Amino acid sequence: QLRESNRLRVEQAIGELGFKGNILARGLKRKRSMAIALVTPDFDIFVTSITTVIEQILEHERYSLIICDYQKDKDVLKRKLSFLQDRYIDGVILFPSNLAGASREIIQKYVSKKIPVVLVDHLIAGIETDAVIIDNMNASFRAVEELIRHNHRKIAIIGGRPDSLVSQERLRGYYNAMQTYDLPVNEAWIVWGDFTQTGGYQTMKKLCASADRPTAVYVTNYAMTLGAVLALHKIQLRIPEDMSLIGFDPFESFELIDPTLTVVEQPIDLIAQNVVRLLLKRIRREYSDFASTIKLN
C-alpha cells in the first residue's frame, strides 16, 4: 500500500515518463510480459490453421499469444492496435487484409519503437516491416494451367474482392495463364464473391446461367469454393462432367464431397514457422536482414 502523498508522486512520475500499461509499483519497473499479439480481421480456416501452429511454437518458446479480432472493421483495428501499444507486448503478428492502410500511422509507431511487427498474407504500402506472404500470382497461374491441361478453353474465375491485393494477385495469375496459352478472356467470366460462401454460391449460379457458360471455374478461397460446390449441386450440374472446378485451401467438409476436389493448398506450417522466426529475431534485436519479405510457394 502506498501512502497518499507517495501515490500522487508515483502517478505524477508515470505521467511525466510516459509509462503505460503494466507498471510495477516497486521501482516503476517494466513487467516482462513475454506476450505476442496476433491481430486478425476474422477467424476463417486459413487464419485459424496458422494461429494454431504459431501458438504451439510460441508456447515452446514460453511466449503467450494474445488474439484480437478486428471484425473486418478498420476503426476496430485502430482501437485494438492502440490498446495493444500500451500493454508492453513483445511483438505483433498482423493479418492486415485491405483495411490496414487506415492504421498505417499506428503501425509505423510500433516499427519506430522497435516493437516487432510481422505481416501475414498481405503487405501494407508505405510500411517497412517484415512479412510472410504467398506467391498468389504463381499459385493462380498453376491452377488455371491445370485446367488448360485438361483441355479447357472457357475458364472463369471467382475472385474475392476487387480492392484486395491478394485478389488482384490471384486475378493476375489467371490472366497470365490465359495469355500464355493464347486463350480468350470473357470479362463476364471474371466475378467477385467477397471471400464468402454466399458470394461463391451466387456467382457460380450466375456463371452457370450465362449464355456463354464456361466449362471450368477457378475459385480463389475456401469459403467461396464451398459455396460454388453447393450451387452446382443445387442446379444439378456434376463435377467434373458438367463443370470442372479448382478451389483454394482445403476445408473439413472436403471428405463429404464426391468426387474429391482439386485445390490449391497453402503451406500453413511454413507460414507459421517463418512468422515466428522473424518475430523472435527482432525481439532479440537482430536487424541485419530487416525488413524481410518471405514469399512462399
N, C-alpha and C positions, 0 to 999 in steps of 0.2 A: 504494500500500500504506500502510495506517495502522499506526502503532506500537500495540502492545497497549494501552498506557495511554490513547492518544488514541481508539482504537476503543471502549474501555469508556465514555469520556466522551461520545462520539457516541451510543452506544446509550442511555446514560442520558438525554441530551437528547431523543432520539427518544421515549423513554417518557414524559418529562415534558411534552413539547409535543404529544404525540398524533399525531406523523407516522406515516403508514401507507403501504404500497404502494410507489409509485415515489419513491425518495429519491435525490438526487444527493449523493455523498459530499462533494464540494467545496461547502461553504456551506450544506448541507442545503436546497437549493432544490427546489421542486416541479417535476417534469418536466412539460413541456407535452405532454399526451397526444394532443390532437386526436382523441379517440375517443368514439364514441357506442355505447351498449349497446342491443341490441334483444332483448327477453325475451319468449318466446312459449311457449304450452303445447304446441304441436306445429307441424308444417310441412305443413299442408294447402294446397290450391291457393290459397285466399284469402290466407293469410299469406305464402306463397312469392311470389305475384304482387306484393303490396305491398312486401315486403322487397327484391325485385329493383329496383323503381323507387326506393325510398329509398336503396339503396346507390349507384345511379347518380347521384342528386342530391348525396349527401354526398361522393362521390368528386370531383365538380366543385368542391365547397367545401373539399376537402382534409381531410376527416374520414375516419377509418377506422371501420368498423362491426364491433362485436363481437357475435356472435349466440349467444344462450343459449336452450336448450330445457329447460323445466322439466317436461316429460313428463306434463303434467296432474296433477302431484303438488304439493300446497300446501307440504309440507315441503321439497321440492327448490326450490320458488320462494323460500322464505325463505332457504335457503342461498345460492342464486345472487345474490339481492339483497344479502345481507350481504357476500358476496365482492366484488361489484362496487363496493360503497360504499367499500371500502378500496383501490380501484385508480385513484383520481383520473380517473374517466371524466368527460366534459363534460356528459353527459345520458343519459337513459333513455327509450327507446320501449317501452312495455309493452302487450302484449296480455293483459289481466288475466283474461279468462274469468270464471267464477263462483267461482274459488278465491282471488282476490287479497285478499279481505276478511281472511283469516288473516294477511296480511302488511301490514296497514294501518299498524301501528306503524313498521315499517321504511321504508315508502314515505313516511310523514309526516316521518321524519328527513331523507330526501332533500329534500323540499319545504322544510323548515325551514332546511336548509343551503344553499338556493338552488342545488341540483343539479336542473336541469330534468327533469321527468317528464311525458311526453305519453302519455295512454292512447289506445288504438285499439280501436274497436268495442264498448267496454264501459266503463261508469262504475263507480266504487267508492264506495259510501255512506260519508260521513264524511271523504272526502279532497277537498280543494280544490286542483285542479290542472287543467292543460289537457287537452283530449280532442278526438278527432275520431271521430264516430260516424255511423252511417247512420240515416235515418228509417225504421226497420224496420216501424213500425206502418203508415205510409202505403204502403210498398212492398208489404206484405201485402194491404192494402185493395185496391190496384190490381190485384194478381194475381188475387184472388178475384173482383173486379169483372169482369175479363176473362172468367173462366169463366161468370159470370152473363150477360154479354152474348152468350155462345154458348148461351144458353137452358138452362144447368144450374141445377138447384134442389137437388140432393142432392150437396153438396160436402164432401169430407173434407179434413183437414189432417194431415200428418205433421210433428210438431214435433221439436225436438232433445232438450232435457232440461227437465223442469218447473222445476228450480232455476236455470235460466239466464235472465238478464234479457233477452237477445236473443230467446230462445224465447218468453218471455212477451209481448214487444212484438209479435212476429210473430203470435202467437195472438190478441192483442187486435185487430190489424188484420183478422184473419179474422172474429172476432165482429162487429166494427163493420160490415163489408161485408154480412154475413148479416142483421144487424139493420136496416141502412139499406134493404135491398131486401126486408125483411119475409119472410125465409126461415127455416124452422125449422132448428135445430141439433140433430142427434142426437149425444149425448155419445159414442156408440160410434164416431163418425167422427173423434174427436179422439184421436190416438195419438202415442206418443213413440218416436223412432228413435235417440236418443242420438247424433245427428250422425254416424252411421257407415253404411257401405254395408250391413253386415249388418242394422242396425236398419231401414234403408229397405226392404230385401228382405223381412224378416219381417213388418213392419207392413203392407206392401202386400198380401202374401198374406192377412193377417188381414182386411183391409178387403174384399178380393175374396170371401172366404169367408163374410162376414156375411150374415144373412138379408135385411137391408135394405141392399143394396150401393149405395154412392154411384156416381154416373155420372162424377164428376170428382174429382181429388185434387190438392191444392196441397202440394208437398214443399219444406221450408224450408231445405235446404242441398244442396250439390252431391253429397256422398258418398251421402246418403240418396236423392237423385234417381237416381243411377246404380243403387243397389240396387233401387229401385222399378221402374225400367225392366226390369232383369233378371228381377224377379219376374213382371212382366206377360208377358214372353217365355216364361218357364218354364211359366206356366199357360195360355199361348196366347190371351191377350187382346190385341187390336190397339189401338194408339194412332193416331188418336183414336176409331176406330169403336166400340170396346167400352169404352174408358176414356180420358177426356181427362185431360191432366196438364200442370201448370205447375211447373217446378223453380226452384231458386235457385242462381245462379252457373253460368256455362258451364264446361266442362272439356274436356280434349283429346279425349276419346272421342266428343264430340258428333257429329263428322262421320261416325262409324260407325253412328249411329242413324238409321233411316229409319222414319217421316218425322222431319225436324229438329224438335227440341224447342223449346217456348216456355219461356223462363227469365227470371227477374229478374236483371239484371246490375248489380253494384255498380261505382261509379266508381273503379277501382283507382288510376289516375293522380292523380285529385283527392285521394283519401285520403292518398296518399304525399306529395304536394306540400304539403298543409296541415299534416301532421305535421311535416315538416322545417321549414317556415316558422315554426311556433310554437316549435319547439325552438331554432332559431337565434336567434330574437328573445330568448328567455330567457337563452341563453348570452351574448348581448350586453348583458344586464341591462336589457332593455326590458320593463317590467312594467306599463305603463299600462293594458293590457286584460286583466290576469291576474285570475281564471282564466277562460279562454275554452273554451266547448264549441261546436265547429263540427258542425252536423248537416247531412249531405248527402243529397240525393235519390238 
